Every structure is written in C-alpha cells, then in structure tokens.
Amino acid sequence: MTHIAFADDAIQIDADVLAKAFRIEADDLKQGMRDGTITGRFERGADEDAGKIRLTFFAASRRVRMTVDESGTILTCSAIDFGKLPLPASSRRAG
C-alpha cells in the first residue's frame, strides 16, 4: 500500500503511518509539525540506491527513517528513541 506521494520537491505522507512510527497520536504529530518540534528532510538515492528516497523525521528524542521507492511504497522503516534524553546531534546528520 502506498502511503507517500511526491510532487516536485514536496512529499505527502499519511499522518497515521508516521505517527505510529513516532508512537504518538496523529493529532500530536500534526501539531508538532506545525510548531516545528517535529521536522524532516528527504534525500534521493544515487548509484546503487537510485530510485529510492530516504525520509528522515526528527523529534526531541526520537528519529524515524523510512526508505521508499519512487511509487511511494515504504520499503523500510526504523526508529531510534532516546527516551528522556535529547536526540544527539550525530542522529541528525544526513546519511
């Protein structure tokens, strides 16, 4: 099932899918994105990763990373949760 749509340099993701990865409610995810406490970025694959896109989302103590194909199908999804500790700067680097 496709959960992600692409248009130019914009990405639309199902809030329920991303909220589940963050282990929060969809309304909390939307509010976090509006107020900037949840942010994200995407990177297009090159060479052996051509045709794949990596989406990385950040909250205060959690990082969610998804790899999707060009049709928007989620291939992998992982999360790192630091509990009450802040997300280290090294977890915010690209790659």
PDB file with one MODEL, atoms N, CA, C and O in Angstrom:
MODEL        1
ATOM      1  N   MET A   1       0.839  -1.180   0.000  1.00  0.00           N
ATOM      2  CA  MET A   1       0.000   0.000   0.000  1.00  0.00           C
ATOM      3  C   MET A   1       0.885   1.245   0.000  1.00  0.00           C
ATOM      4  O   MET A   1       1.836   1.340   0.776  1.00  0.00           O
ATOM      5  N   THR A   2       0.571   2.184  -0.864  1.00  0.00           N
ATOM      6  CA  THR A   2       1.341   3.414  -0.943  1.00  0.00           C
ATOM      7  C   THR A   2       0.869   4.380   0.126  1.00  0.00           C
ATOM      8  O   THR A   2      -0.328   4.644   0.247  1.00  0.00           O
ATOM      9  N   HIS A   3       1.799   4.903   0.896  1.00  0.00           N
ATOM     10  CA  HIS A   3       1.477   5.862   1.945  1.00  0.00           C
ATOM     11  C   HIS A   3       2.098   7.220   1.681  1.00  0.00           C
ATOM     12  O   HIS A   3       1.862   8.159   2.443  1.00  0.00           O
ATOM     13  N   ILE A   4       2.881   7.350   0.628  1.00  0.00           N
ATOM     14  CA  ILE A   4       3.632   8.572   0.389  1.00  0.00           C
ATOM     15  C   ILE A   4       3.431   9.003  -1.059  1.00  0.00           C
ATOM     16  O   ILE A   4       3.499   8.186  -1.977  1.00  0.00           O
ATOM     17  N   ALA A   5       3.181  10.303  -1.253  1.00  0.00           N
ATOM     18  CA  ALA A   5       3.017  10.856  -2.595  1.00  0.00           C
ATOM     19  C   ALA A   5       4.051  11.955  -2.795  1.00  0.00           C
ATOM     20  O   ALA A   5       4.400  12.674  -1.858  1.00  0.00           O
ATOM     21  N   PHE A   6       4.538  12.078  -4.031  1.00  0.00           N
ATOM     22  CA  PHE A   6       5.554  13.067  -4.365  1.00  0.00           C
ATOM     23  C   PHE A   6       5.006  14.040  -5.392  1.00  0.00           C
ATOM     24  O   PHE A   6       4.288  13.647  -6.312  1.00  0.00           O
ATOM     25  N   ALA A   7       5.347  15.314  -5.232  1.00  0.00           N
ATOM     26  CA  ALA A   7       5.013  16.349  -6.210  1.00  0.00           C
ATOM     27  C   ALA A   7       6.131  17.381  -6.159  1.00  0.00           C
ATOM     28  O   ALA A   7       6.325  18.046  -5.141  1.00  0.00           O
ATOM     29  N   ASP A   8       6.867  17.511  -7.260  1.00  0.00           N
ATOM     30  CA  ASP A   8       8.014  18.422  -7.302  1.00  0.00           C
ATOM     31  C   ASP A   8       8.942  18.110  -6.125  1.00  0.00           C
ATOM     32  O   ASP A   8       9.426  16.985  -6.006  1.00  0.00           O
ATOM     33  N   ASP A   9       9.191  19.082  -5.268  1.00  0.00           N
ATOM     34  CA  ASP A   9      10.042  18.854  -4.099  1.00  0.00           C
ATOM     35  C   ASP A   9       9.225  18.748  -2.817  1.00  0.00           C
ATOM     36  O   ASP A   9       9.747  18.976  -1.725  1.00  0.00           O
ATOM     37  N   ALA A  10       7.947  18.402  -2.946  1.00  0.00           N
ATOM     38  CA  ALA A  10       7.079  18.234  -1.773  1.00  0.00           C
ATOM     39  C   ALA A  10       6.734  16.760  -1.609  1.00  0.00           C
ATOM     40  O   ALA A  10       6.622  16.015  -2.583  1.00  0.00           O
ATOM     41  N   ILE A  11       6.570  16.363  -0.364  1.00  0.00           N
ATOM     42  CA  ILE A  11       6.215  14.985  -0.050  1.00  0.00           C
ATOM     43  C   ILE A  11       4.995  15.001   0.848  1.00  0.00           C
ATOM     44  O   ILE A  11       4.916  15.781   1.797  1.00  0.00           O
ATOM     45  N   GLN A  12       4.041  14.128   0.538  1.00  0.00           N
ATOM     46  CA  GLN A  12       2.858  13.988   1.388  1.00  0.00           C
ATOM     47  C   GLN A  12       2.856  12.569   1.939  1.00  0.00           C
ATOM     48  O   GLN A  12       2.880  11.596   1.186  1.00  0.00           O
ATOM     49  N   ILE A  13       2.827  12.466   3.275  1.00  0.00           N
ATOM     50  CA  ILE A  13       2.856  11.169   3.941  1.00  0.00           C
ATOM     51  C   ILE A  13       1.617  11.027   4.809  1.00  0.00           C
ATOM     52  O   ILE A  13       1.145  12.002   5.393  1.00  0.00           O
ATOM     53  N   ASP A  14       1.099   9.826   4.890  1.00  0.00           N
ATOM     54  CA  ASP A  14      -0.057   9.533   5.729  1.00  0.00           C
ATOM     55  C   ASP A  14       0.320   9.800   7.187  1.00  0.00           C
ATOM     56  O   ASP A  14       1.231   9.171   7.725  1.00  0.00           O
ATOM     57  N   ALA A  15      -0.385  10.733   7.819  1.00  0.00           N
ATOM     58  CA  ALA A  15      -0.068  11.114   9.204  1.00  0.00           C
ATOM     59  C   ALA A  15      -0.179   9.931  10.153  1.00  0.00           C
ATOM     60  O   ALA A  15       0.592   9.836  11.108  1.00  0.00           O
ATOM     61  N   ASP A  16      -1.119   9.031   9.910  1.00  0.00           N
ATOM     62  CA  ASP A  16      -1.272   7.869  10.793  1.00  0.00           C
ATOM     63  C   ASP A  16      -0.045   6.960  10.739  1.00  0.00           C
ATOM     64  O   ASP A  16       0.373   6.412  11.759  1.00  0.00           O
ATOM     65  N   VAL A  17       0.526   6.805   9.554  1.00  0.00           N
ATOM     66  CA  VAL A  17       1.711   5.956   9.387  1.00  0.00           C
ATOM     67  C   VAL A  17       2.905   6.560  10.122  1.00  0.00           C
ATOM     68  O   VAL A  17       3.607   5.863  10.854  1.00  0.00           O
ATOM     69  N   LEU A  18       3.131   7.850   9.925  1.00  0.00           N
ATOM     70  CA  LEU A  18       4.267   8.496  10.578  1.00  0.00           C
ATOM     71  C   LEU A  18       4.059   8.586  12.088  1.00  0.00           C
ATOM     72  O   LEU A  18       5.000   8.390  12.857  1.00  0.00           O
ATOM     73  N   ALA A  19       2.844   8.877  12.512  1.00  0.00           N
ATOM     74  CA  ALA A  19       2.554   8.947  13.952  1.00  0.00           C
ATOM     75  C   ALA A  19       2.811   7.601  14.623  1.00  0.00           C
ATOM     76  O   ALA A  19       3.333   7.547  15.736  1.00  0.00           O
ATOM     77  N   LYS A  20       2.445   6.524  13.947  1.00  0.00           N
ATOM     78  CA  LYS A  20       2.684   5.186  14.509  1.00  0.00           C
ATOM     79  C   LYS A  20       4.185   4.954  14.702  1.00  0.00           C
ATOM     80  O   LYS A  20       4.601   4.391  15.714  1.00  0.00           O
ATOM     81  N   ALA A  21       4.993   5.386  13.735  1.00  0.00           N
ATOM     82  CA  ALA A  21       6.447   5.222  13.850  1.00  0.00           C
ATOM     83  C   ALA A  21       7.005   6.042  15.014  1.00  0.00           C
ATOM     84  O   ALA A  21       7.964   5.627  15.664  1.00  0.00           O
ATOM     85  N   PHE A  22       6.409   7.199  15.273  1.00  0.00           N
ATOM     86  CA  PHE A  22       6.828   8.035  16.401  1.00  0.00           C
ATOM     87  C   PHE A  22       6.201   7.587  17.721  1.00  0.00           C
ATOM     88  O   PHE A  22       6.583   8.059  18.791  1.00  0.00           O
ATOM     89  N   ARG A  23       5.242   6.679  17.632  1.00  0.00           N
ATOM     90  CA  ARG A  23       4.499   6.206  18.810  1.00  0.00           C
ATOM     91  C   ARG A  23       3.739   7.343  19.491  1.00  0.00           C
ATOM     92  O   ARG A  23       3.736   7.477  20.714  1.00  0.00           O
ATOM     93  N   ILE A  24       3.094   8.157  18.647  1.00  0.00           N
ATOM     94  CA  ILE A  24       2.248   9.241  19.135  1.00  0.00           C
ATOM     95  C   ILE A  24       0.946   9.242  18.338  1.00  0.00           C
ATOM     96  O   ILE A  24       0.817   8.504  17.361  1.00  0.00           O
ATOM     97  N   GLU A  25       0.000  10.051  18.741  1.00  0.00           N
ATOM     98  CA  GLU A  25      -1.260  10.197  18.021  1.00  0.00           C
ATOM     99  C   GLU A  25      -1.048  11.098  16.801  1.00  0.00           C
ATOM    100  O   GLU A  25      -0.180  11.970  16.808  1.00  0.00           O
ATOM    101  N   ALA A  26      -1.851  10.878  15.755  1.00  0.00           N
ATOM    102  CA  ALA A  26      -1.728  11.669  14.530  1.00  0.00           C
ATOM    103  C   ALA A  26      -1.928  13.161  14.801  1.00  0.00           C
ATOM    104  O   ALA A  26      -1.238  13.989  14.206  1.00  0.00           O
ATOM    105  N   ASP A  27      -2.856  13.514  15.686  1.00  0.00           N
ATOM    106  CA  ASP A  27      -3.069  14.931  16.010  1.00  0.00           C
ATOM    107  C   ASP A  27      -1.828  15.545  16.652  1.00  0.00           C
ATOM    108  O   ASP A  27      -1.502  16.701  16.385  1.00  0.00           O
ATOM    109  N   ASP A  28      -1.134  14.782  17.495  1.00  0.00           N
ATOM    110  CA  ASP A  28       0.104  15.268  18.117  1.00  0.00           C
ATOM    111  C   ASP A  28       1.205  15.439  17.072  1.00  0.00           C
ATOM    112  O   ASP A  28       1.996  16.379  17.143  1.00  0.00           O
ATOM    113  N   LEU A  29       1.251  14.529  16.106  1.00  0.00           N
ATOM    114  CA  LEU A  29       2.220  14.643  15.016  1.00  0.00           C
ATOM    115  C   LEU A  29       1.969  15.922  14.225  1.00  0.00           C
ATOM    116  O   LEU A  29       2.893  16.694  13.969  1.00  0.00           O
ATOM    117  N   LYS A  30       0.719  16.141  13.840  1.00  0.00           N
ATOM    118  CA  LYS A  30       0.380  17.335  13.056  1.00  0.00           C
ATOM    119  C   LYS A  30       0.729  18.608  13.814  1.00  0.00           C
ATOM    120  O   LYS A  30       1.274  19.549  13.237  1.00  0.00           O
ATOM    121  N   GLN A  31       0.418  18.638  15.099  1.00  0.00           N
ATOM    122  CA  GLN A  31       0.739  19.817  15.902  1.00  0.00           C
ATOM    123  C   GLN A  31       2.250  20.018  15.982  1.00  0.00           C
ATOM    124  O   GLN A  31       2.734  21.145  15.872  1.00  0.00           O
ATOM    125  N   GLY A  32       2.989  18.941  16.170  1.00  0.00           N
ATOM    126  CA  GLY A  32       4.444  19.030  16.221  1.00  0.00           C
ATOM    127  C   GLY A  32       5.037  19.547  14.922  1.00  0.00           C
ATOM    128  O   GLY A  32       6.010  20.300  14.937  1.00  0.00           O
ATOM    129  N   MET A  33       4.455  19.147  13.798  1.00  0.00           N
ATOM    130  CA  MET A  33       4.947  19.638  12.507  1.00  0.00           C
ATOM    131  C   MET A  33       4.588  21.114  12.324  1.00  0.00           C
ATOM    132  O   MET A  33       5.369  21.881  11.759  1.00  0.00           O
ATOM    133  N   ARG A  34       3.419  21.505  12.797  1.00  0.00           N
ATOM    134  CA  ARG A  34       3.032  22.920  12.704  1.00  0.00           C
ATOM    135  C   ARG A  34       3.925  23.808  13.567  1.00  0.00           C
ATOM    136  O   ARG A  34       4.336  24.885  13.136  1.00  0.00           O
ATOM    137  N   ASP A  35       4.225  23.354  14.787  1.00  0.00           N
ATOM    138  CA  ASP A  35       5.005  24.211  15.688  1.00  0.00           C
ATOM    139  C   ASP A  35       6.521  23.995  15.578  1.00  0.00           C
ATOM    140  O   ASP A  35       7.291  24.647  16.283  1.00  0.00           O
ATOM    141  N   GLY A  36       6.948  23.089  14.703  1.00  0.00           N
ATOM    142  CA  GLY A  36       8.373  22.905  14.434  1.00  0.00           C
ATOM    143  C   GLY A  36       9.107  21.979  15.384  1.00  0.00           C
ATOM    144  O   GLY A  36      10.332  21.876  15.310  1.00  0.00           O
ATOM    145  N   THR A  37       8.388  21.294  16.283  1.00  0.00           N
ATOM    146  CA  THR A  37       9.067  20.350  17.176  1.00  0.00           C
ATOM    147  C   THR A  37       9.285  18.997  16.502  1.00  0.00           C
ATOM    148  O   THR A  37      10.052  18.171  16.997  1.00  0.00           O
ATOM    149  N   ILE A  38       8.615  18.773  15.381  1.00  0.00           N
ATOM    150  CA  ILE A  38       8.876  17.609  14.526  1.00  0.00           C
ATOM    151  C   ILE A  38       9.232  18.161  13.156  1.00  0.00           C
ATOM    152  O   ILE A  38       8.465  18.913  12.555  1.00  0.00           O
ATOM    153  N   THR A  39      10.399  17.779  12.674  1.00  0.00           N
ATOM    154  CA  THR A  39      10.889  18.253  11.384  1.00  0.00           C
ATOM    155  C   THR A  39      11.307  17.059  10.540  1.00  0.00           C
ATOM    156  O   THR A  39      11.344  15.929  11.027  1.00  0.00           O
ATOM    157  N   GLY A  40      11.619  17.309   9.287  1.00  0.00           N
ATOM    158  CA  GLY A  40      12.043  16.211   8.432  1.00  0.00           C
ATOM    159  C   GLY A  40      12.837  16.700   7.236  1.00  0.00           C
ATOM    160  O   GLY A  40      12.915  17.896   6.955  1.00  0.00           O
ATOM    161  N   ARG A  41      13.421  15.739   6.545  1.00  0.00           N
ATOM    162  CA  ARG A  41      14.133  16.019   5.302  1.00  0.00           C
ATOM    163  C   ARG A  41      14.086  14.763   4.441  1.00  0.00           C
ATOM    164  O   ARG A  41      13.783  13.672   4.923  1.00  0.00           O
ATOM    165  N   PHE A  42      14.389  14.938   3.162  1.00  0.00           N
ATOM    166  CA  PHE A  42      14.465  13.767   2.294  1.00  0.00           C
ATOM    167  C   PHE A  42      15.687  13.853   1.409  1.00  0.00           C
ATOM    168  O   PHE A  42      16.186  14.934   1.093  1.00  0.00           O
ATOM    169  N   GLU A  43      16.160  12.664   1.013  1.00  0.00           N
ATOM    170  CA  GLU A  43      17.339  12.541   0.163  1.00  0.00           C
ATOM    171  C   GLU A  43      17.022  11.540  -0.937  1.00  0.00           C
ATOM    172  O   GLU A  43      16.492  10.462  -0.670  1.00  0.00           O
ATOM    173  N   ARG A  44      17.346  11.896  -2.164  1.00  0.00           N
ATOM    174  CA  ARG A  44      17.158  10.977  -3.290  1.00  0.00           C
ATOM    175  C   ARG A  44      18.404  10.109  -3.441  1.00  0.00           C
ATOM    176  O   ARG A  44      19.530  10.600  -3.360  1.00  0.00           O
ATOM    177  N   GLY A  45      18.187   8.823  -3.662  1.00  0.00           N
ATOM    178  CA  GLY A  45      19.295   7.897  -3.794  1.00  0.00           C
ATOM    179  C   GLY A  45      20.061   8.083  -5.094  1.00  0.00           C
ATOM    180  O   GLY A  45      19.513   8.546  -6.094  1.00  0.00           O
ATOM    181  N   ALA A  46      21.327   7.718  -5.064  1.00  0.00           N
ATOM    182  CA  ALA A  46      22.189   7.768  -6.243  1.00  0.00           C
ATOM    183  C   ALA A  46      22.881   6.421  -6.385  1.00  0.00           C
ATOM    184  O   ALA A  46      22.930   5.628  -5.444  1.00  0.00           O
ATOM    185  N   ASP A  47      23.414   6.175  -7.578  1.00  0.00           N
ATOM    186  CA  ASP A  47      24.151   4.941  -7.859  1.00  0.00           C
ATOM    187  C   ASP A  47      23.309   3.714  -7.512  1.00  0.00           C
ATOM    188  O   ASP A  47      22.229   3.538  -8.077  1.00  0.00           O
ATOM    189  N   GLU A  48      23.775   2.864  -6.599  1.00  0.00           N
ATOM    190  CA  GLU A  48      23.031   1.633  -6.292  1.00  0.00           C
ATOM    191  C   GLU A  48      21.714   1.905  -5.574  1.00  0.00           C
ATOM    192  O   GLU A  48      20.864   1.019  -5.481  1.00  0.00           O
ATOM    193  N   ASP A  49      21.539   3.123  -5.066  1.00  0.00           N
ATOM    194  CA  ASP A  49      20.287   3.494  -4.400  1.00  0.00           C
ATOM    195  C   ASP A  49      19.376   4.336  -5.291  1.00  0.00           C
ATOM    196  O   ASP A  49      18.373   4.873  -4.820  1.00  0.00           O
ATOM    197  N   ALA A  50      19.712   4.453  -6.558  1.00  0.00           N
ATOM    198  CA  ALA A  50      18.874   5.216  -7.484  1.00  0.00           C
ATOM    199  C   ALA A  50      17.464   4.635  -7.480  1.00  0.00           C
ATOM    200  O   ALA A  50      17.284   3.417  -7.458  1.00  0.00           O
ATOM    201  N   GLY A  51      16.479   5.509  -7.502  1.00  0.00           N
ATOM    202  CA  GLY A  51      15.085   5.075  -7.471  1.00  0.00           C
ATOM    203  C   GLY A  51      14.523   4.957  -6.070  1.00  0.00           C
ATOM    204  O   GLY A  51      13.342   4.657  -5.891  1.00  0.00           O
ATOM    205  N   LYS A  52      15.363   5.192  -5.077  1.00  0.00           N
ATOM    206  CA  LYS A  52      14.905   5.152  -3.683  1.00  0.00           C
ATOM    207  C   LYS A  52      15.007   6.550  -3.081  1.00  0.00           C
ATOM    208  O   LYS A  52      15.828   7.367  -3.497  1.00  0.00           O
ATOM    209  N   ILE A  53      14.169   6.798  -2.109  1.00  0.00           N
ATOM    210  CA  ILE A  53      14.168   8.074  -1.401  1.00  0.00           C
ATOM    211  C   ILE A  53      14.188   7.775   0.085  1.00  0.00           C
ATOM    212  O   ILE A  53      13.428   6.936   0.568  1.00  0.00           O
ATOM    213  N   ARG A  54      15.068   8.470   0.816  1.00  0.00           N
ATOM    214  CA  ARG A  54      15.131   8.298   2.268  1.00  0.00           C
ATOM    215  C   ARG A  54      14.487   9.511   2.930  1.00  0.00           C
ATOM    216  O   ARG A  54      14.880  10.650   2.679  1.00  0.00           O
ATOM    217  N   LEU A  55      13.507   9.257   3.767  1.00  0.00           N
ATOM    218  CA  LEU A  55      12.824  10.292   4.537  1.00  0.00           C
ATOM    219  C   LEU A  55      13.268  10.158   5.979  1.00  0.00           C
ATOM    220  O   LEU A  55      13.223   9.064   6.541  1.00  0.00           O
ATOM    221  N   THR A  56      13.694  11.249   6.582  1.00  0.00           N
ATOM    222  CA  THR A  56      14.125  11.230   7.975  1.00  0.00           C
ATOM    223  C   THR A  56      13.359  12.310   8.719  1.00  0.00           C
ATOM    224  O   THR A  56      13.314  13.464   8.294  1.00  0.00           O
ATOM    225  N   PHE A  57      12.757  11.920   9.833  1.00  0.00           N
ATOM    226  CA  PHE A  57      11.961  12.832  10.652  1.00  0.00           C
ATOM    227  C   PHE A  57      12.553  12.868  12.055  1.00  0.00           C
ATOM    228  O   PHE A  57      13.015  11.854  12.578  1.00  0.00           O
ATOM    229  N   PHE A  58      12.530  14.054  12.652  1.00  0.00           N
ATOM    230  CA  PHE A  58      13.155  14.265  13.957  1.00  0.00           C
ATOM    231  C   PHE A  58      12.161  14.861  14.945  1.00  0.00           C
ATOM    232  O   PHE A  58      11.377  15.742  14.595  1.00  0.00           O
ATOM    233  N   ALA A  59      12.201  14.380  16.162  1.00  0.00           N
ATOM    234  CA  ALA A  59      11.501  14.985  17.296  1.00  0.00           C
ATOM    235  C   ALA A  59      12.560  15.182  18.377  1.00  0.00           C
ATOM    236  O   ALA A  59      13.737  14.901  18.152  1.00  0.00           O
ATOM    237  N   ALA A  60      12.157  15.654  19.525  1.00  0.00           N
ATOM    238  CA  ALA A  60      13.114  15.971  20.594  1.00  0.00           C
ATOM    239  C   ALA A  60      14.021  14.795  20.942  1.00  0.00           C
ATOM    240  O   ALA A  60      15.224  14.982  21.125  1.00  0.00           O
ATOM    241  N   SER A  61      13.470  13.591  21.036  1.00  0.00           N
ATOM    242  CA  SER A  61      14.275  12.442  21.464  1.00  0.00           C
ATOM    243  C   SER A  61      14.090  11.217  20.569  1.00  0.00           C
ATOM    244  O   SER A  61      14.468  10.111  20.956  1.00  0.00           O
ATOM    245  N   ARG A  62      13.517  11.396  19.382  1.00  0.00           N
ATOM    246  CA  ARG A  62      13.248  10.251  18.507  1.00  0.00           C
ATOM    247  C   ARG A  62      13.524  10.634  17.054  1.00  0.00           C
ATOM    248  O   ARG A  62      13.210  11.739  16.614  1.00  0.00           O
ATOM    249  N   ARG A  63      14.121   9.689  16.321  1.00  0.00           N
ATOM    250  CA  ARG A  63      14.330   9.843  14.886  1.00  0.00           C
ATOM    251  C   ARG A  63      13.640   8.690  14.185  1.00  0.00           C
ATOM    252  O   ARG A  63      13.773   7.536  14.592  1.00  0.00           O
ATOM    253  N   VAL A  64      12.902   9.003  13.129  1.00  0.00           N
ATOM    254  CA  VAL A  64      12.250   7.988  12.303  1.00  0.00           C
ATOM    255  C   VAL A  64      12.828   8.105  10.903  1.00  0.00           C
ATOM    256  O   VAL A  64      12.914   9.202  10.350  1.00  0.00           O
ATOM    257  N   ARG A  65      13.226   6.968  10.327  1.00  0.00           N
ATOM    258  CA  ARG A  65      13.788   6.954   8.980  1.00  0.00           C
ATOM    259  C   ARG A  65      13.037   5.926   8.142  1.00  0.00           C
ATOM    260  O   ARG A  65      12.866   4.775   8.544  1.00  0.00           O
ATOM    261  N   MET A  66      12.593   6.371   6.964  1.00  0.00           N
ATOM    262  CA  MET A  66      11.906   5.485   6.022  1.00  0.00           C
ATOM    263  C   MET A  66      12.645   5.517   4.694  1.00  0.00           C
ATOM    264  O   MET A  66      13.138   6.561   4.267  1.00  0.00           O
ATOM    265  N   THR A  67      12.714   4.368   4.053  1.00  0.00           N
ATOM    266  CA  THR A  67      13.193   4.289   2.687  1.00  0.00           C
ATOM    267  C   THR A  67      11.998   3.887   1.846  1.00  0.00           C
ATOM    268  O   THR A  67      11.300   2.924   2.164  1.00  0.00           O
ATOM    269  N   VAL A  68      11.762   4.632   0.766  1.00  0.00           N
ATOM    270  CA  VAL A  68      10.609   4.364  -0.091  1.00  0.00           C
ATOM    271  C   VAL A  68      11.074   4.271  -1.534  1.00  0.00           C
ATOM    272  O   VAL A  68      12.133   4.784  -1.894  1.00  0.00           O
ATOM    273  N   ASP A  69      10.266   3.608  -2.358  1.00  0.00           N
ATOM    274  CA  ASP A  69      10.583   3.581  -3.781  1.00  0.00           C
ATOM    275  C   ASP A  69       9.887   4.758  -4.462  1.00  0.00           C
ATOM    276  O   ASP A  69       9.169   5.520  -3.814  1.00  0.00           O
ATOM    277  N   GLU A  70      10.103   4.903  -5.767  1.00  0.00           N
ATOM    278  CA  GLU A  70       9.565   6.056  -6.493  1.00  0.00           C
ATOM    279  C   GLU A  70       8.046   6.093  -6.531  1.00  0.00           C
ATOM    280  O   GLU A  70       7.462   7.154  -6.750  1.00  0.00           O
ATOM    281  N   SER A  71       7.395   4.950  -6.320  1.00  0.00           N
ATOM    282  CA  SER A  71       5.931   4.928  -6.311  1.00  0.00           C
ATOM    283  C   SER A  71       5.369   5.291  -4.942  1.00  0.00           C
ATOM    284  O   SER A  71       4.154   5.422  -4.789  1.00  0.00           O
ATOM    285  N   GLY A  72       6.241   5.455  -3.941  1.00  0.00           N
ATOM    286  CA  GLY A  72       5.794   5.827  -2.603  1.00  0.00           C
ATOM    287  C   GLY A  72       5.583   4.667  -1.664  1.00  0.00           C
ATOM    288  O   GLY A  72       5.108   4.853  -0.544  1.00  0.00           O
ATOM    289  N   THR A  73       5.928   3.469  -2.101  1.00  0.00           N
ATOM    290  CA  THR A  73       5.800   2.297  -1.239  1.00  0.00           C
ATOM    291  C   THR A  73       6.933   2.286  -0.215  1.00  0.00           C
ATOM    292  O   THR A  73       8.103   2.425  -0.573  1.00  0.00           O
ATOM    293  N   ILE A  74       6.584   2.121   1.044  1.00  0.00           N
ATOM    294  CA  ILE A  74       7.585   2.091   2.105  1.00  0.00           C
ATOM    295  C   ILE A  74       8.326   0.757   2.053  1.00  0.00           C
ATOM    296  O   ILE A  74       7.712  -0.305   2.158  1.00  0.00           O
ATOM    297  N   LEU A  75       9.644   0.816   1.892  1.00  0.00           N
ATOM    298  CA  LEU A  75      10.476  -0.387   1.846  1.00  0.00           C
ATOM    299  C   LEU A  75      11.015  -0.736   3.230  1.00  0.00           C
ATOM    300  O   LEU A  75      11.039  -1.905   3.614  1.00  0.00           O
ATOM    301  N   THR A  76      11.447   0.277   3.974  1.00  0.00           N
ATOM    302  CA  THR A  76      11.933   0.069   5.342  1.00  0.00           C
ATOM    303  C   THR A  76      11.485   1.236   6.212  1.00  0.00           C
ATOM    304  O   THR A  76      11.258   2.346   5.731  1.00  0.00           O
ATOM    305  N   CYS A  77      11.365   0.958   7.491  1.00  0.00           N
ATOM    306  CA  CYS A  77      11.047   1.999   8.469  1.00  0.00           C
ATOM    307  C   CYS A  77      11.749   1.634   9.768  1.00  0.00           C
ATOM    308  O   CYS A  77      11.590   0.524  10.277  1.00  0.00           O
ATOM    309  N   SER A  78      12.525   2.571  10.300  1.00  0.00           N
ATOM    310  CA  SER A  78      13.212   2.325  11.562  1.00  0.00           C
ATOM    311  C   SER A  78      13.101   3.565  12.437  1.00  0.00           C
ATOM    312  O   SER A  78      12.861   4.672  11.954  1.00  0.00           O
ATOM    313  N   ALA A  79      13.280   3.354  13.726  1.00  0.00           N
ATOM    314  CA  ALA A  79      13.214   4.471  14.668  1.00  0.00           C
ATOM    315  C   ALA A  79      14.269   4.283  15.746  1.00  0.00           C
ATOM    316  O   ALA A  79      14.588   3.163  16.144  1.00  0.00           O
ATOM    317  N   ILE A  80      14.793   5.394  16.200  1.00  0.00           N
ATOM    318  CA  ILE A  80      15.699   5.419  17.347  1.00  0.00           C
ATOM    319  C   ILE A  80      15.038   6.305  18.386  1.00  0.00           C
ATOM    320  O   ILE A  80      14.651   7.437  18.095  1.00  0.00           O
ATOM    321  N   ASP A  81      14.910   5.786  19.593  1.00  0.00           N
ATOM    322  CA  ASP A  81      14.266   6.529  20.675  1.00  0.00           C
ATOM    323  C   ASP A  81      15.252   6.659  21.828  1.00  0.00           C
ATOM    324  O   ASP A  81      15.728   5.654  22.357  1.00  0.00           O
ATOM    325  N   PHE A  82      15.559   7.885  22.219  1.00  0.00           N
ATOM    326  CA  PHE A  82      16.487   8.128  23.316  1.00  0.00           C
ATOM    327  C   PHE A  82      15.763   8.397  24.628  1.00  0.00           C
ATOM    328  O   PHE A  82      16.367   8.879  25.586  1.00  0.00           O
ATOM    329  N   GLY A  83      14.481   8.088  24.672  1.00  0.00           N
ATOM    330  CA  GLY A  83      13.715   8.246  25.904  1.00  0.00           C
ATOM    331  C   GLY A  83      13.691   9.683  26.373  1.00  0.00           C
ATOM    332  O   GLY A  83      13.267  10.573  25.636  1.00  0.00           O
ATOM    333  N   LYS A  84      14.140   9.915  27.583  1.00  0.00           N
ATOM    334  CA  LYS A  84      14.118  11.270  28.147  1.00  0.00           C
ATOM    335  C   LYS A  84      15.338  12.095  27.755  1.00  0.00           C
ATOM    336  O   LYS A  84      15.402  13.288  28.051  1.00  0.00           O
ATOM    337  N   LEU A  85      16.298  11.472  27.098  1.00  0.00           N
ATOM    338  CA  LEU A  85      17.495  12.192  26.657  1.00  0.00           C
ATOM    339  C   LEU A  85      17.220  12.884  25.327  1.00  0.00           C
ATOM    340  O   LEU A  85      16.429  12.379  24.530  1.00  0.00           O
ATOM    341  N   PRO A  86      17.851  14.024  25.069  1.00  0.00           N
ATOM    342  CA  PRO A  86      17.668  14.685  23.777  1.00  0.00           C
ATOM    343  C   PRO A  86      18.342  13.888  22.662  1.00  0.00           C
ATOM    344  O   PRO A  86      19.313  13.168  22.894  1.00  0.00           O
ATOM    345  N   LEU A  87      17.818  14.028  21.471  1.00  0.00           N
ATOM    346  CA  LEU A  87      18.393  13.376  20.300  1.00  0.00           C
ATOM    347  C   LEU A  87      19.792  13.940  20.061  1.00  0.00           C
ATOM    348  O   LEU A  87      19.942  15.153  19.915  1.00  0.00           O
ATOM    349  N   PRO A  88      20.828  13.083  20.017  1.00  0.00           N
ATOM    350  CA  PRO A  88      22.197  13.582  19.806  1.00  0.00           C
ATOM    351  C   PRO A  88      22.353  14.210  18.420  1.00  0.00           C
ATOM    352  O   PRO A  88      21.663  13.822  17.478  1.00  0.00           O
ATOM    353  N   ALA A  89      23.238  15.157  18.302  1.00  0.00           N
ATOM    354  CA  ALA A  89      23.494  15.825  17.024  1.00  0.00           C
ATOM    355  C   ALA A  89      23.889  14.819  15.948  1.00  0.00           C
ATOM    356  O   ALA A  89      23.552  15.010  14.779  1.00  0.00           O
ATOM    357  N   SER A  90      24.590  13.761  16.316  1.00  0.00           N
ATOM    358  CA  SER A  90      25.017  12.753  15.337  1.00  0.00           C
ATOM    359  C   SER A  90      23.832  12.047  14.697  1.00  0.00           C
ATOM    360  O   SER A  90      23.968  11.519  13.594  1.00  0.00           O
ATOM    361  N   SER A  91      22.679  12.018  15.347  1.00  0.00           N
ATOM    362  CA  SER A  91      21.486  11.384  14.785  1.00  0.00           C
ATOM    363  C   SER A  91      20.760  12.298  13.813  1.00  0.00           C
ATOM    364  O   SER A  91      19.799  11.874  13.172  1.00  0.00           O
ATOM    365  N   ARG A  92      21.197  13.534  13.692  1.00  0.00           N
ATOM    366  CA  ARG A  92      20.570  14.493  12.788  1.00  0.00           C
ATOM    367  C   ARG A  92      21.351  14.662  11.490  1.00  0.00           C
ATOM    368  O   ARG A  92      20.923  15.399  10.601  1.00  0.00           O
ATOM    369  N   ARG A  93      22.488  13.989  11.375  1.00  0.00           N
ATOM    370  CA  ARG A  93      23.303  14.102  10.163  1.00  0.00           C
ATOM    371  C   ARG A  93      22.659  13.346   9.015  1.00  0.00           C
ATOM    372  O   ARG A  93      21.951  12.360   9.224  1.00  0.00           O
ATOM    373  N   ALA A  94      22.908  13.811   7.817  1.00  0.00           N
ATOM    374  CA  ALA A  94      22.463  13.096   6.619  1.00  0.00           C
ATOM    375  C   ALA A  94      23.264  11.813   6.492  1.00  0.00           C
ATOM    376  O   ALA A  94      24.399  11.712   6.958  1.00  0.00           O
ATOM    377  N   GLY A  95      22.630  10.822   5.839  1.00  0.00           N
ATOM    378  CA  GLY A  95      23.345   9.573   5.591  1.00  0.00           C
ATOM    379  C   GLY A  95      23.234   8.633   6.633  1.00  0.00           C
ATOM    380  O   GLY A  95      23.794   7.540   6.541  1.00  0.00           O
TER     381      GLY A  95
ENDMDL
END
